Amino acid sequence: MRAQFALAEHEANFATFLLAPHPRPVAEAIERHRRGLDRNAKLYLDELEGVAEQRVREAAAAYLDASPAEFALTGNTTTGLALLYGGLRLHAGQEIVTTTHDFYSTHEALRLRALRTGAHVRRVTLYRNARTASVDEILSAVRRAIRPATRVLAVTWVHSGTGVKLPIGEIAEVLRRVNANRERPRRVLLCVDGVHGFGIEATTPSQLGCDFLVSGCHKWLFGPRGTGLIWGRRESWDAVTPIVPTFDSRAFGPWVRGDTSATNAGLPRSAAMSPGGFHAFEHRWALSEAFDFRRQIGRQRAAARTHELANRLKNGLATIRGVRLVTPTATRLSAGLVCFQVAGTDPTQVVDRLYRSARVVASVTPYARRYVRLGPSILNSPDEVDRALRAIRALV
Ligand SMILES: Cc1ncc(COP(=O)(O)O)c(C=O)c1O
């Protein structure tokens, strides 16, 4: 499997989740589409536009046990979040609740939404200390956060600043109880930035229990760079109004014919939420090969392997004096991201030294509180984890 990737030799790369390397079937599909578009884009688009995107939705659905009509295709997580948080309909007085743990993309999408529409956004904290966070602590904070005016709960599955994985299923259960007493337009919608769980965890979006799961496909899934999706529960899609015009033929065709009454007729909202305009189609269309490749590996096996490596890393780090682990040990509360501090050394220096001394590729969390972050993935081996641990031990 590792041989399917053109990673630099002699490096132990624990940052492949930042921007995915392409596995061979994906690289070959990109090349095939690129040649077709370079040769005669008109002909190639006639042949594949529409067909290829449907194929992507079908491949995503097959991998995620979902229905093709539940997916909108985007270019990355950030665009998906902006489309979702920009487009969710709110009635007067309704609010969006988010958390202090989310990434820039969620916070900024919500800030811009508030600027444009005056929507009220409130931030809550779900746990005090990442390392000792518990499911009870998180669920209690969610219960306290929800008010009668709350229409949206905007959270992140796996926090890229700490590695904490939220118990989304249990949060959904809390909201189910709240929603049991609410009419449909007042139900709390659970919206999740899923990018650091997507491609790691075996849980499918519908098993997660959220209304919307937004993810890039160019991180842990190892899909084409510049691809992403929004999965929405069938009955939840109605809550969103698209912002960018789709090029789906069911919208574009009637417009061309001047039949405005038929524009969007029969068009699922998920398709209407896939932004139109031309794209880097060679990348977008090769996403079906990425899902097929991952289906061959299997969701369960990828999850088991990633957790095995992350646990090996965390257990090793816990024995090194001078290292403070930030990510929880429990698999229930963590995924592939492992964050830590080395006493007396700035995280950037740690990352530089790991690369210089052992060709171990790490990164620094892009948050005000900075930690060293390693993301063991299905591309890594137990030996590489041990190599990283030896290199870290040599630093302290
Ligand atoms: C939690 C989280 N969401 C979103 C993003 C951005 O993803 P994308 O590049 O797919 O927009 C990142 C990091 O890059 C992240 O850590």
The ligand as an SDF file (V2000), in Angstrom:
LIG
                    3D

 16 16  0  0  0  0  0  0  0  0999 V2000
  -10.1560   21.3260   11.7620 C   0  0  0  0  0  0  0  0  0  0  0  0
   -9.7440   21.8340   10.4160 C   0  0  0  0  0  0  0  0  0  0  0  0
  -10.7040   22.1840    9.5360 N   0  0  0  0  0  0  0  0  0  0  0  0
  -10.3890   22.6390    8.3160 C   0  0  0  0  0  0  0  0  0  0  0  0
   -9.0900   22.7610    7.9000 C   0  0  0  0  0  0  0  0  0  0  0  0
   -8.8160   23.2820    6.5240 C   0  0  0  0  0  0  0  0  0  0  0  0
   -9.0120   22.2490    5.5950 O   0  0  0  0  0  0  0  0  0  0  0  0
   -9.1000   22.5700    4.0470 P   0  0  0  0  0  0  0  0  0  0  0  0
   -7.7140   22.8870    3.5980 O   0  0  0  0  0  0  0  0  0  0  0  0
   -9.6140   21.2970    3.4440 O   0  0  0  0  0  0  0  0  0  0  0  0
  -10.0170   23.7040    3.8660 O   0  0  0  0  0  0  0  0  0  0  0  0
   -8.0510   22.4090    8.7960 C   0  0  0  0  0  0  0  0  0  0  0  0
   -6.6240   22.4820    8.4860 C   0  0  0  0  0  0  0  0  0  0  0  0
   -6.1060   22.7280    7.4750 O   0  0  0  0  0  0  0  0  0  0  0  0
   -8.3960   21.9450   10.0730 C   0  0  0  0  0  0  0  0  0  0  0  0
   -7.4410   21.6270   10.9580 O   0  0  0  0  0  0  0  0  0  0  0  0
  1  2  1  0
  2  3  1  0
  2 15  2  0
  3  4  2  0
  4  5  1  0
  5  6  1  0
  5 12  2  0
  6  7  1  0
  7  8  1  0
  8  9  2  0
  8 10  1  0
  8 11  1  0
 12 13  1  0
 12 15  1  0
 13 14  2  0
 15 16  1  0
M  END
$$$$
